[in-house]
Amino acid sequence: MVDQNVKDRIEQDIKGNDVVLYMKGTPVFPQCGFSAAVVQVLSTVGVKFKGINILEDPGLRQGLKDYSNWPTFPQLYVKGELVGGCDIVREMYESGELQSLLADKGVATGANA
Amino acid sequence: MAMEAAVIEKLIREGIPDATVEIADLRGDGDHYAALVTSAAFKGKSRVQQHQMVYAALQGRMGGELHALALTTAVPEGA
């Protein structure tokens, strides 16, 4: 069960921002190779995103694992939905699926971000 | 903490009986593996759901005892 306060905060984040990346560290100073890899993909695609450092918030860290039934970080959300972790985001980027997902969801990328 | 490749393979097979599992130990430290899991049970499921099935088979070890598993899932041809 996810603590209600944590659940509210998660939902506020992922519904209040088109693209949210829960990560270890910050976009400028990622503290994990997997988190850094996703930050790299997002900046290459040129999409604005909100980076949230779960290392500073143990309650949020555990809450997210339960909320999404996803045991690791980073976790990427687009329009409130879990897209996946580093493996999936990289796979989708290489196949172009990430770019089309963002376009389908009306999230600006590249020059017009 | 680390896990043996054979243990990972066994757990995945027990959780997803028809799965074929290929595992590579990325750094030889028992903590960073890559795995390709192929199963007809993944058919029609999103990548997130497929990966969640593998994590469920690992019974909570993912992210704890097993620090990093670069996971790729696939549906067998013709499934």
N, CA and C atoms of all chains as a GROMACS GRO file, in nm:
protein
  576
    1MET      N    1   0.085  -0.119   0.000
    1MET     CA    2   0.000   0.000   0.000
    1MET      C    3   0.089   0.125   0.000
    2VAL      N    4   0.051   0.222  -0.082
    2VAL     CA    5   0.130   0.346  -0.089
    2VAL      C    6   0.068   0.449   0.008
    3ASP      N    7   0.154   0.509   0.087
    3ASP     CA    8   0.110   0.613   0.180
    3ASP      C    9   0.037   0.722   0.100
    4GLN      N   10  -0.082   0.761   0.151
    4GLN     CA   11  -0.168   0.853   0.074
    4GLN      C   12  -0.096   0.984   0.038
    5ASN      N   13  -0.020   1.035   0.131
    5ASN     CA   14   0.049   1.162   0.105
    5ASN      C   15   0.148   1.145  -0.010
    6VAL      N   16   0.221   1.034  -0.007
    6VAL     CA   17   0.319   1.008  -0.115
    6VAL      C   18   0.245   0.990  -0.246
    7LYS      N   19   0.136   0.914  -0.241
    7LYS     CA   20   0.058   0.888  -0.363
    7LYS      C   21   0.008   1.021  -0.424
    8ASP      N   22  -0.040   1.108  -0.338
    8ASP     CA   23  -0.089   1.239  -0.388
    8ASP      C   24   0.024   1.316  -0.456
    9ARG      N   25   0.141   1.311  -0.392
    9ARG     CA   26   0.256   1.386  -0.447
    9ARG      C   27   0.297   1.329  -0.582
   10ILE      N   28   0.299   1.195  -0.589
   10ILE     CA   29   0.336   1.131  -0.717
   10ILE      C   30   0.238   1.174  -0.825
   11GLU      N   31   0.110   1.164  -0.793
   11GLU     CA   32   0.009   1.194  -0.895
   11GLU      C   33   0.012   1.341  -0.934
   12GLN      N   34   0.041   1.426  -0.838
   12GLN     CA   35   0.054   1.569  -0.868
   12GLN      C   36   0.170   1.591  -0.966
   13ASP      N   37   0.280   1.521  -0.942
   13ASP     CA   38   0.398   1.536  -1.030
   13ASP      C   39   0.368   1.483  -1.171
   14ILE      N   40   0.319   1.360  -1.178
   14ILE     CA   41   0.310   1.297  -1.311
   14ILE      C   42   0.190   1.348  -1.390
   15LYS      N   43   0.092   1.407  -1.318
   15LYS     CA   44  -0.020   1.464  -1.394
   15LYS      C   45   0.000   1.613  -1.421
   16GLY      N   46   0.089   1.673  -1.340
   16GLY     CA   47   0.112   1.817  -1.357
   16GLY      C   48   0.223   1.846  -1.455
   17ASN      N   49   0.294   1.745  -1.496
   17ASN     CA   50   0.404   1.766  -1.592
   17ASN      C   51   0.396   1.662  -1.703
   18ASP      N   52   0.413   1.705  -1.826
   18ASP     CA   53   0.403   1.611  -1.939
   18ASP      C   54   0.502   1.495  -1.923
   19VAL      N   55   0.627   1.532  -1.894
   19VAL     CA   56   0.733   1.429  -1.886
   19VAL      C   57   0.803   1.442  -1.750
   20VAL      N   58   0.805   1.332  -1.674
   20VAL     CA   59   0.870   1.333  -1.543
   20VAL      C   60   0.970   1.217  -1.537
   21LEU      N   61   1.091   1.248  -1.490
   21LEU     CA   62   1.191   1.142  -1.473
   21LEU      C   63   1.230   1.133  -1.326
   22TYR      N   64   1.188   1.025  -1.263
   22TYR     CA   65   1.234   0.998  -1.125
   22TYR      C   66   1.368   0.929  -1.139
   23MET      N   67   1.470   0.991  -1.081
   23MET     CA   68   1.606   0.943  -1.107
   23MET      C   69   1.693   0.952  -0.983
   24LYS      N   70   1.812   0.891  -0.995
   24LYS     CA   71   1.912   0.904  -0.888
   24LYS      C   72   2.002   1.019  -0.927
   25GLY      N   73   1.993   1.127  -0.846
   25GLY     CA   74   2.070   1.247  -0.878
   25GLY      C   75   1.980   1.346  -0.951
   26THR      N   76   2.044   1.441  -1.018
   26THR     CA   77   1.968   1.543  -1.092
   26THR      C   78   2.011   1.538  -1.238
   27PRO      N   79   1.929   1.598  -1.329
   27PRO     CA   80   1.970   1.597  -1.470
   27PRO      C   81   2.112   1.651  -1.491
   28VAL      N   82   2.148   1.752  -1.411
   28VAL     CA   83   2.282   1.811  -1.428
   28VAL      C   84   2.388   1.720  -1.364
   29PHE      N   85   2.352   1.658  -1.250
   29PHE     CA   86   2.447   1.567  -1.182
   29PHE      C   87   2.382   1.431  -1.156
   30PRO      N   88   2.363   1.351  -1.262
   30PRO     CA   89   2.308   1.217  -1.238
   30PRO      C   90   2.406   1.136  -1.154
   31GLN      N   91   2.354   1.055  -1.063
   31GLN     CA   92   2.444   0.978  -0.976
   31GLN      C   93   2.433   0.829  -1.002
   32CYS      N   94   2.389   0.796  -1.124
   32CYS     CA   95   2.379   0.653  -1.159
   32CYS      C   96   2.383   0.647  -1.311
   33GLY      N   97   2.455   0.548  -1.363
   33GLY     CA   98   2.471   0.537  -1.508
   33GLY      C   99   2.340   0.524  -1.582
   34PHE      N  100   2.247   0.448  -1.521
   34PHE     CA  101   2.118   0.427  -1.589
   34PHE      C  102   2.039   0.558  -1.595
   35SER      N  103   2.041   0.632  -1.486
   35SER     CA  104   1.971   0.762  -1.484
   35SER      C  105   2.035   0.856  -1.585
   36ALA      N  106   2.167   0.857  -1.588
   36ALA     CA  107   2.238   0.945  -1.682
   36ALA      C  108   2.202   0.910  -1.826
   37ALA      N  109   2.186   0.780  -1.853
   37ALA     CA  110   2.156   0.735  -1.990
   37ALA      C  111   2.020   0.789  -2.035
   38VAL      N  112   1.922   0.785  -1.944
   38VAL     CA  113   1.789   0.833  -1.982
   38VAL      C  114   1.790   0.985  -2.000
   39VAL      N  115   1.862   1.055  -1.912
   39VAL     CA  116   1.875   1.201  -1.927
   39VAL      C  117   1.934   1.232  -2.064
   40GLN      N  118   2.032   1.150  -2.104
   40GLN     CA  119   2.098   1.170  -2.235
   40GLN      C  120   1.998   1.152  -2.349
   41VAL      N  121   1.917   1.047  -2.340
   41VAL     CA  122   1.817   1.021  -2.444
   41VAL      C  123   1.719   1.137  -2.452
   42LEU      N  124   1.670   1.182  -2.337
   42LEU     CA  125   1.570   1.289  -2.336
   42LEU      C  126   1.628   1.419  -2.392
   43SER      N  127   1.755   1.445  -2.363
   43SER     CA  128   1.810   1.571  -2.417
   43SER      C  129   1.839   1.556  -2.566
   44THR      N  130   1.876   1.435  -2.609
   44THR     CA  131   1.897   1.414  -2.754
   44THR      C  132   1.765   1.432  -2.829
   45VAL      N  133   1.658   1.376  -2.771
   45VAL     CA  134   1.526   1.390  -2.836
   45VAL      C  135   1.478   1.535  -2.827
   46GLY      N  136   1.531   1.606  -2.726
   46GLY     CA  137   1.498   1.749  -2.712
   46GLY      C  138   1.362   1.771  -2.650
   47VAL      N  139   1.332   1.691  -2.546
   47VAL     CA  140   1.202   1.707  -2.479
   47VAL      C  141   1.226   1.765  -2.340
   48LYS      N  142   1.139   1.861  -2.304
   48LYS     CA  143   1.151   1.918  -2.167
   48LYS      C  144   1.100   1.814  -2.069
   49PHE      N  145   1.164   1.805  -1.955
   49PHE     CA  146   1.116   1.708  -1.855
   49PHE      C  147   1.149   1.758  -1.716
   50LYS      N  148   1.073   1.706  -1.618
   50LYS     CA  149   1.100   1.741  -1.478
   50LYS      C  150   1.179   1.626  -1.418
   51GLY      N  151   1.301   1.655  -1.371
   51GLY     CA  152   1.384   1.554  -1.306
   51GLY      C  153   1.362   1.559  -1.156
   52ILE      N  154   1.332   1.444  -1.095
   52ILE     CA  155   1.310   1.440  -0.950
   52ILE      C  156   1.408   1.340  -0.889
   53ASN      N  157   1.486   1.389  -0.792
   53ASN     CA  158   1.591   1.308  -0.731
   53ASN      C  159   1.536   1.224  -0.616
   54ILE      N  160   1.521   1.095  -0.639
   54ILE     CA  161   1.461   1.010  -0.536
   54ILE      C  162   1.559   0.980  -0.422
   55LEU      N  163   1.686   1.012  -0.444
   55LEU     CA  164   1.783   0.988  -0.337
   55LEU      C  165   1.759   1.081  -0.218
   56GLU      N  166   1.692   1.193  -0.250
   56GLU     CA  167   1.665   1.290  -0.142
   56GLU      C  168   1.533   1.263  -0.071
   57ASP      N  169   1.461   1.159  -0.118
   57ASP     CA  170   1.326   1.140  -0.064
   57ASP      C  171   1.294   0.990  -0.053
   58PRO      N  172   1.345   0.923   0.052
   58PRO     CA  173   1.327   0.777   0.067
   58PRO      C  174   1.179   0.734   0.062
   59GLY      N  175   1.092   0.818   0.117
   59GLY     CA  176   0.948   0.785   0.118
   59GLY      C  177   0.895   0.779  -0.024
   60LEU      N  178   0.938   0.875  -0.104
   60LEU     CA  179   0.894   0.880  -0.244
   60LEU      C  180   0.953   0.760  -0.319
   61ARG      N  181   1.079   0.727  -0.285
   61ARG     CA  182   1.148   0.617  -0.353
   61ARG      C  183   1.072   0.487  -0.336
   62GLN      N  184   1.035   0.458  -0.211
   62GLN     CA  185   0.962   0.332  -0.188
   62GLN      C  186   0.820   0.342  -0.245
   63GLY      N  187   0.760   0.459  -0.229
   63GLY     CA  188   0.622   0.479  -0.277
   63GLY      C  189   0.611   0.454  -0.426
   64LEU      N  190   0.712   0.498  -0.500
   64LEU     CA  191   0.708   0.481  -0.646
   64LEU      C  192   0.718   0.334  -0.686
   65LYS      N  193   0.799   0.260  -0.611
   65LYS     CA  194   0.814   0.117  -0.643
   65LYS      C  195   0.680   0.047  -0.628
   66ASP      N  196   0.607   0.086  -0.522
   66ASP     CA  197   0.476   0.022  -0.499
   66ASP      C  198   0.372   0.076  -0.596
   67TYR      N  199   0.376   0.210  -0.616
   67TYR     CA  200   0.273   0.275  -0.700
   67TYR      C  201   0.273   0.215  -0.840
   68SER      N  202   0.394   0.194  -0.894
   68SER     CA  203   0.401   0.149  -1.035
   68SER      C  204   0.441   0.003  -1.049
   69ASN      N  205   0.461  -0.064  -0.933
   69ASN     CA  206   0.507  -0.204  -0.940
   69ASN      C  207   0.631  -0.213  -1.029
   70TRP      N  208   0.725  -0.117  -1.000
   70TRP     CA  209   0.850  -0.114  -1.079
   70TRP      C  210   0.964  -0.098  -0.979
   71PRO      N  211   1.056  -0.195  -0.972
   71PRO     CA  212   1.149  -0.201  -0.859
   71PRO      C  213   1.272  -0.112  -0.868
   72THR      N  214   1.295  -0.053  -0.985
   72THR     CA  215   1.423   0.019  -0.997
   72THR      C  216   1.403   0.162  -1.046
   73PHE      N  217   1.516   0.233  -1.048
   73PHE     CA  218   1.515   0.369  -1.103
   73PHE      C  219   1.622   0.377  -1.209
   74PRO      N  220   1.613   0.465  -1.309
   74PRO     CA  221   1.512   0.569  -1.322
   74PRO      C  222   1.377   0.514  -1.366
   75GLN      N  223   1.275   0.598  -1.347
   75GLN     CA  224   1.141   0.568  -1.398
   75GLN      C  225   1.094   0.688  -1.480
   76LEU      N  226   1.057   0.665  -1.605
   76LEU     CA  227   1.012   0.774  -1.692
   76LEU      C  228   0.861   0.768  -1.708
   77TYR      N  229   0.797   0.882  -1.686
   77TYR     CA  230   0.652   0.895  -1.704
   77TYR      C  231   0.623   0.997  -1.812
   78VAL      N  232   0.530   0.962  -1.901
   78VAL     CA  233   0.483   1.058  -2.002
   78VAL      C  234   0.332   1.068  -1.990
   79LYS      N  235   0.285   1.188  -1.967
   79LYS     CA  236   0.141   1.214  -1.950
   79LYS      C  237   0.081   1.119  -1.845
   80GLY      N  238   0.152   1.107  -1.735
   80GLY     CA  239   0.098   1.031  -1.622
   80GLY      C  240   0.117   0.881  -1.630
   81GLU      N  241   0.178   0.830  -1.740
   81GLU     CA  242   0.191   0.684  -1.753
   81GLU      C  243   0.338   0.641  -1.750
   82LEU      N  244   0.363   0.529  -1.681
   82LEU     CA  245   0.500   0.478  -1.677
   82LEU      C  246   0.540   0.427  -1.815
   83VAL      N  247   0.648   0.483  -1.868
   83VAL     CA  248   0.701   0.435  -1.998
   83VAL      C  249   0.799   0.322  -1.972
   84GLY      N  250   0.878   0.339  -1.866
   84GLY     CA  251   0.972   0.232  -1.831
   84GLY      C  252   1.098   0.286  -1.768
   85GLY      N  253   1.196   0.194  -1.756
   85GLY     CA  254   1.326   0.231  -1.702
   85GLY      C  255   1.426   0.249  -1.816
   86CYS      N  256   1.553   0.239  -1.781
   86CYS     CA  257   1.658   0.268  -1.879
   86CYS      C  258   1.650   0.174  -1.999
   87ASP      N  259   1.633   0.046  -1.976
   87ASP     CA  260   1.630  -0.050  -2.088
   87ASP      C  261   1.523  -0.015  -2.189
   88ILE      N  262   1.401   0.005  -2.137
   88ILE     CA  263   1.287   0.028  -2.227
   88ILE      C  264   1.302   0.162  -2.299
   89VAL      N  265   1.344   0.266  -2.225
   89VAL     CA  266   1.356   0.398  -2.289
   89VAL      C  267   1.461   0.393  -2.399
   90ARG      N  268   1.572   0.325  -2.370
   90ARG     CA  269   1.677   0.318  -2.473
   90ARG      C  270   1.628   0.239  -2.596
   91GLU      N  271   1.560   0.127  -2.569
   91GLU     CA  272   1.509   0.042  -2.677
   91GLU      C  273   1.409   0.121  -2.762
   92MET      N  274   1.321   0.196  -2.695
   92MET     CA  275   1.219   0.273  -2.766
   92MET      C  276   1.283   0.387  -2.844
   93TYR      N  277   1.388   0.446  -2.787
   93TYR     CA  278   1.457   0.556  -2.858
   93TYR      C  279   1.522   0.501  -2.986
   94GLU      N  280   1.589   0.386  -2.972
   94GLU     CA  281   1.661   0.330  -3.089
   94GLU      C  282   1.563   0.288  -3.199
   95SER      N  283   1.442   0.247  -3.160
   95SER     CA  284   1.346   0.203  -3.261
   95SER      C  285   1.259   0.319  -3.309
   96GLY      N  286   1.273   0.436  -3.244
   96GLY     CA  287   1.192   0.552  -3.284
   96GLY      C  288   1.057   0.556  -3.215
   97GLU      N  289   1.028   0.452  -3.134
   97GLU     CA  290   0.896   0.447  -3.068
   97GLU      C  291   0.879   0.559  -2.966
   98LEU      N  292   0.991   0.597  -2.901
   98LEU     CA  293   0.982   0.702  -2.799
   98LEU      C  294   0.940   0.833  -2.866
   99GLN      N  295   1.003   0.863  -2.979
   99GLN     CA  296   0.970   0.986  -3.050
   99GLN      C  297   0.823   0.985  -3.093
  100SER      N  298   0.774   0.868  -3.142
  100SER     CA  299   0.634   0.868  -3.188
  100SER      C  300   0.538   0.871  -3.069
  101LEU      N  301   0.577   0.810  -2.958
  101LEU     CA  302   0.492   0.817  -2.838
  101LEU      C  303   0.474   0.963  -2.797
  102LEU      N  304   0.586   1.035  -2.792
  102LEU     CA  305   0.580   1.176  -2.751
  102LEU      C  306   0.493   1.256  -2.848
  103ALA      N  307   0.512   1.229  -2.977
  103ALA     CA  308   0.432   1.302  -3.078
  103ALA      C  309   0.284   1.268  -3.060
  104ASP      N  310   0.254   1.139  -3.043
  104ASP     CA  311   0.113   1.098  -3.026
  104ASP      C  312   0.049   1.167  -2.905
  105LYS      N  313   0.131   1.185  -2.800
  105LYS     CA  314   0.077   1.244  -2.677
  105LYS      C  315   0.082   1.397  -2.681
  106GLY      N  316   0.128   1.451  -2.796
  106GLY     CA  317   0.130   1.596  -2.812
  106GLY      C  318   0.236   1.665  -2.727
  107VAL      N  319   0.348   1.592  -2.703
  107VAL     CA  320   0.456   1.652  -2.625
  107VAL      C  321   0.561   1.707  -2.723
  108ALA      N  322   0.592   1.835  -2.710
  108ALA     CA  323   0.684   1.899  -2.806
  108ALA      C  324   0.825   1.843  -2.789
  109THR      N  325   0.893   1.825  -2.901
  109THR     CA  326   1.033   1.778  -2.895
  109THR      C  327   1.117   1.860  -2.994
  110GLY      N  328   1.248   1.838  -2.984
  110GLY     CA  329   1.338   1.903  -3.079
  110GLY      C  330   1.329   2.054  -3.071
  111ALA      N  331   1.340   2.121  -3.185
  111ALA     CA  332   1.350   2.267  -3.188
  111ALA      C  333   1.228   2.333  -3.124
  112ASN      N  334   1.110   2.268  -3.142
  112ASN     CA  335   0.991   2.338  -3.090
  112ASN      C  336   0.960   2.303  -2.945
  113ALA      N  337   1.058   2.241  -2.876
  113ALA     CA  338   1.030   2.205  -2.734
  113ALA      C  339   1.028   2.331  -2.647
  114MET      N  340   2.637  -0.793  -0.211
  114MET     CA  341   2.536  -0.896  -0.242
  114MET      C  342   2.543  -0.922  -0.392
  115ALA      N  343   2.521  -1.046  -0.427
  115ALA     CA  344   2.527  -1.077  -0.569
  115ALA      C  345   2.438  -1.198  -0.594
  116MET      N  346   2.419  -1.228  -0.717
  116MET     CA  347   2.335  -1.345  -0.750
  116MET      C  348   2.405  -1.424  -0.860
  117GLU      N  349   2.386  -1.554  -0.858
  117GLU     CA  350   2.442  -1.640  -0.962
  117GLU      C  351   2.352  -1.635  -1.086
  118ALA      N  352   2.415  -1.636  -1.204
  118ALA     CA  353   2.336  -1.635  -1.329
  118ALA      C  354   2.239  -1.752  -1.330
  119ALA      N  355   2.285  -1.867  -1.283
  119ALA     CA  356   2.200  -1.987  -1.288
  119ALA      C  357   2.075  -1.969  -1.201
  120VAL      N  358   2.092  -1.898  -1.091
  120VAL     CA  359   1.978  -1.875  -1.000
  120VAL      C  360   1.876  -1.784  -1.068
  121ILE      N  361   1.928  -1.682  -1.136
  121ILE     CA  362   1.839  -1.588  -1.205
  121ILE      C  363   1.760  -1.664  -1.312
  122GLU      N  364   1.833  -1.746  -1.387
  122GLU     CA  365   1.770  -1.823  -1.495
  122GLU      C  366   1.662  -1.914  -1.440
  123LYS      N  367   1.696  -1.983  -1.330
  123LYS     CA  368   1.602  -2.078  -1.268
  123LYS      C  369   1.475  -2.006  -1.223
  124LEU      N  370   1.491  -1.892  -1.157
  124LEU     CA  371   1.375  -1.817  -1.107
  124LEU      C  372   1.286  -1.772  -1.223
  125ILE      N  373   1.349  -1.722  -1.328
  125ILE     CA  374   1.270  -1.673  -1.442
  125ILE      C  375   1.193  -1.789  -1.505
  126ARG      N  376   1.261  -1.902  -1.516
  126ARG     CA  377   1.196  -2.021  -1.578
  126ARG      C  378   1.080  -2.069  -1.492
  127GLU      N  379   1.101  -2.064  -1.360
  127GLU     CA  380   0.992  -2.110  -1.271
  127GLU      C  381   0.872  -2.016  -1.282
  128GLY      N  382   0.903  -1.885  -1.296
  128GLY     CA  383   0.793  -1.789  -1.302
  128GLY      C  384   0.728  -1.783  -1.439
  129ILE      N  385   0.808  -1.809  -1.544
  129ILE     CA  386   0.756  -1.805  -1.681
  129ILE      C  387   0.799  -1.935  -1.749
  130PRO      N  388   0.721  -2.040  -1.728
  130PRO     CA  389   0.764  -2.176  -1.765
  130PRO      C  390   0.813  -2.194  -1.908
  131ASP      N  391   0.754  -2.122  -2.004
  131ASP     CA  392   0.795  -2.150  -2.143
  131ASP      C  393   0.909  -2.060  -2.188
  132ALA      N  394   0.965  -1.983  -2.093
  132ALA     CA  395   1.065  -1.882  -2.133
  132ALA      C  396   1.199  -1.945  -2.170
  133THR      N  397   1.265  -1.886  -2.272
  133THR     CA  398   1.406  -1.918  -2.292
  133THR      C  399   1.483  -1.797  -2.240
  134VAL      N  400   1.591  -1.823  -2.171
  134VAL     CA  401   1.664  -1.717  -2.100
  134VAL      C  402   1.811  -1.719  -2.141
  135GLU      N  403   1.860  -1.607  -2.190
  135GLU     CA  404   2.004  -1.595  -2.219
  135GLU      C  405   2.060  -1.488  -2.127
  136ILE      N  406   2.163  -1.524  -2.049
  136ILE     CA  407   2.216  -1.428  -1.951
  136ILE      C  408   2.364  -1.403  -1.976
  137ALA      N  409   2.405  -1.277  -1.968
  137ALA     CA  410   2.548  -1.243  -1.977
  137ALA      C  411   2.584  -1.166  -1.852
  138ASP      N  412   2.698  -1.205  -1.792
  138ASP     CA  413   2.746  -1.133  -1.673
  138ASP      C  414   2.831  -1.018  -1.724
  139LEU      N  415   2.778  -0.896  -1.713
  139LEU     CA  416   2.842  -0.782  -1.779
  139LEU      C  417   2.978  -0.748  -1.718
  140ARG      N  418   2.989  -0.764  -1.586
  140ARG     CA  419   3.115  -0.718  -1.526
  140ARG      C  420   3.183  -0.828  -1.444
  141GLY      N  421   3.123  -0.948  -1.445
  141GLY     CA  422   3.188  -1.057  -1.369
  141GLY      C  423   3.179  -1.037  -1.220
  142ASP      N  424   3.090  -0.946  -1.176
  142ASP     CA  425   3.082  -0.922  -1.029
  142ASP      C  426   2.951  -0.980  -0.972
  143GLY      N  427   2.874  -1.048  -1.057
  143GLY     CA  428   2.751  -1.109  -1.006
  143GLY      C  429   2.645  -1.006  -0.975
  144ASP      N  430   2.665  -0.884  -1.016
  144ASP     CA  431   2.572  -0.777  -0.981
  144ASP      C  432   2.519  -0.703  -1.104
  145HIS      N  433   2.582  -0.724  -1.217
  145HIS     CA  434   2.542  -0.652  -1.339
  145HIS      C  435   2.526  -0.753  -1.451
  146TYR      N  436   2.402  -0.788  -1.476
  146TYR     CA  437   2.375  -0.888  -1.580
  146TYR      C  438   2.295  -0.824  -1.693
  147ALA      N  439   2.302  -0.888  -1.808
  147ALA     CA  440   2.209  -0.858  -1.918
  147ALA      C  441   2.135  -0.988  -1.945
  148ALA      N  442   2.007  -0.978  -1.971
  148ALA     CA  443   1.928  -1.101  -1.997
  148ALA      C  444   1.831  -1.077  -2.112
  149LEU      N  445   1.821  -1.177  -2.198
  149LEU     CA  446   1.718  -1.176  -2.303
  149LEU      C  447   1.621  -1.287  -2.267
  150VAL      N  448   1.496  -1.250  -2.244
  150VAL     CA  449   1.393  -1.347  -2.206
  150VAL      C  450   1.289  -1.351  -2.318
  151THR      N  451   1.269  -1.471  -2.372
  151THR     CA  452   1.174  -1.487  -2.483
  151THR      C  453   1.063  -1.581  -2.439
  152SER      N  454   0.937  -1.535  -2.457
  152SER     CA  455   0.825  -1.619  -2.411
  152SER      C  456   0.698  -1.581  -2.486
  153ALA      N  457   0.619  -1.682  -2.515
  153ALA     CA  458   0.490  -1.658  -2.582
  153ALA      C  459   0.394  -1.588  -2.486
  154ALA      N  460   0.423  -1.599  -2.357
  154ALA     CA  461   0.336  -1.536  -2.258
  154ALA      C  462   0.342  -1.383  -2.266
  155PHE      N  463   0.445  -1.332  -2.334
  155PHE     CA  464   0.456  -1.186  -2.347
  155PHE      C  465   0.364  -1.130  -2.456
  156LYS      N  466   0.312  -1.221  -2.536
  156LYS     CA  467   0.236  -1.176  -2.654
  156LYS      C  468   0.123  -1.082  -2.614
  157GLY      N  469   0.110  -0.967  -2.684
  157GLY     CA  470   0.002  -0.872  -2.660
  157GLY      C  471   0.024  -0.785  -2.537
  158LYS      N  472   0.138  -0.803  -2.469
  158LYS     CA  473   0.164  -0.722  -2.349
  158LYS      C  474   0.261  -0.609  -2.383
  159SER      N  475   0.248  -0.496  -2.311
  159SER     CA  476   0.340  -0.385  -2.334
  159SER      C  477   0.477  -0.424  -2.278
  160ARG      N  478   0.580  -0.348  -2.316
  160ARG     CA  479   0.715  -0.378  -2.264
  160ARG      C  480   0.715  -0.369  -2.111
  161VAL      N  481   0.649  -0.267  -2.059
  161VAL     CA  482   0.646  -0.252  -1.913
  161VAL      C  483   0.586  -0.377  -1.850
  162GLN      N  484   0.476  -0.426  -1.907
  162GLN     CA  485   0.412  -0.546  -1.849
  162GLN      C  486   0.502  -0.668  -1.862
  163GLN      N  487   0.572  -0.678  -1.976
  163GLN     CA  488   0.663  -0.792  -1.996
  163GLN      C  489   0.774  -0.789  -1.889
  164HIS      N  490   0.832  -0.671  -1.872
  164HIS     CA  491   0.941  -0.661  -1.774
  164HIS      C  492   0.887  -0.688  -1.633
  165GLN      N  493   0.765  -0.642  -1.604
  165GLN     CA  494   0.707  -0.665  -1.471
  165GLN      C  495   0.689  -0.815  -1.446
  166MET      N  496   0.659  -0.891  -1.554
  166MET     CA  497   0.645  -1.036  -1.537
  166MET      C  498   0.779  -1.097  -1.496
  167VAL      N  499   0.886  -1.049  -1.558
  167VAL     CA  500   1.019  -1.102  -1.525
  167VAL      C  501   1.056  -1.062  -1.382
  168TYR      N  502   1.026  -0.936  -1.346
  168TYR     CA  503   1.059  -0.891  -1.209
  168TYR      C  504   0.979  -0.972  -1.107
  169ALA      N  505   0.855  -1.003  -1.143
  169ALA     CA  506   0.773  -1.082  -1.048
  169ALA      C  507   0.836  -1.221  -1.030
  170ALA      N  508   0.885  -1.277  -1.140
  170ALA     CA  509   0.949  -1.410  -1.133
  170ALA      C  510   1.072  -1.404  -1.043
  171LEU      N  511   1.135  -1.289  -1.037
  171LEU     CA  512   1.257  -1.275  -0.954
  171LEU      C  513   1.222  -1.248  -0.808
  172GLN      N  514   1.093  -1.250  -0.781
  172GLN     CA  515   1.043  -1.245  -0.642
  172GLN      C  516   1.109  -1.136  -0.557
  173GLY      N  517   1.106  -1.015  -0.605
  173GLY     CA  518   1.148  -0.903  -0.523
  173GLY      C  519   1.299  -0.881  -0.516
  174ARG      N  520   1.376  -0.963  -0.586
  174ARG     CA  521   1.523  -0.945  -0.579
  174ARG      C  522   1.570  -0.831  -0.667
  175MET      N  523   1.487  -0.795  -0.765
  175MET     CA  524   1.530  -0.691  -0.859
  175MET      C  525   1.539  -0.557  -0.785
  176GLY      N  526   1.654  -0.494  -0.796
  176GLY     CA  527   1.672  -0.365  -0.730
  176GLY      C  528   1.729  -0.382  -0.590
  177GLY      N  529   1.728  -0.503  -0.539
  177GLY     CA  530   1.786  -0.529  -0.407
  177GLY      C  531   1.908  -0.615  -0.424
  178GLU      N  532   1.889  -0.746  -0.407
  178GLU     CA  533   2.000  -0.841  -0.421
  178GLU      C  534   2.062  -0.830  -0.560
  179LEU      N  535   1.975  -0.805  -0.658
  179LEU     CA  536   2.021  -0.794  -0.796
  179LEU      C  537   2.018  -0.647  -0.836
  180HIS      N  538   2.139  -0.588  -0.840
  180HIS     CA  539   2.143  -0.442  -0.858
  180HIS      C  540   2.103  -0.402  -0.999
  181ALA      N  541   2.161  -0.472  -1.097
  181ALA     CA  542   2.136  -0.425  -1.234
  181ALA      C  543   2.112  -0.544  -1.326
  182LEU      N  544   2.000  -0.542  -1.394
  182LEU     CA  545   1.970  -0.644  -1.494
  182LEU      C  546   1.924  -0.572  -1.619
  183ALA      N  547   2.013  -0.565  -1.718
  183ALA     CA  548   1.974  -0.502  -1.845
  183ALA      C  549   1.884  -0.602  -1.916
  184LEU      N  550   1.757  -0.573  -1.918
  184LEU     CA  551   1.658  -0.673  -1.960
  184LEU      C  552   1.603  -0.642  -2.098
  185THR      N  553   1.599  -0.744  -2.180
  185THR     CA  554   1.530  -0.734  -2.308
  185THR      C  555   1.431  -0.849  -2.315
  186THR      N  556   1.310  -0.820  -2.356
  186THR     CA  557   1.208  -0.926  -2.365
  186THR      C  558   1.164  -0.938  -2.510
  187ALA      N  559   1.123  -1.058  -2.547
  187ALA     CA  560   1.081  -1.080  -2.686
  187ALA      C  561   0.976  -1.191  -2.691
  188VAL      N  562   0.897  -1.186  -2.798
  188VAL     CA  563   0.798  -1.292  -2.823
  188VAL      C  564   0.855  -1.380  -2.934
  189PRO      N  565   0.852  -1.511  -2.916
  189PRO     CA  566   0.910  -1.597  -3.019
  189PRO      C  567   0.839  -1.581  -3.153
  190GLU      N  568   0.912  -1.599  -3.263
  190GLU     CA  569   0.852  -1.591  -3.398
  190GLU      C  570   0.731  -1.682  -3.407
  191GLY      N  571   0.624  -1.630  -3.468
  191GLY     CA  572   0.508  -1.717  -3.492
  191GLY      C  573   0.426  -1.745  -3.369
  192ALA      N  574   0.459  -1.682  -3.257
  192ALA     CA  575   0.379  -1.706  -3.134
  192ALA      C  576   0.244  -1.635  -3.145
   0.00000   0.00000   0.00000
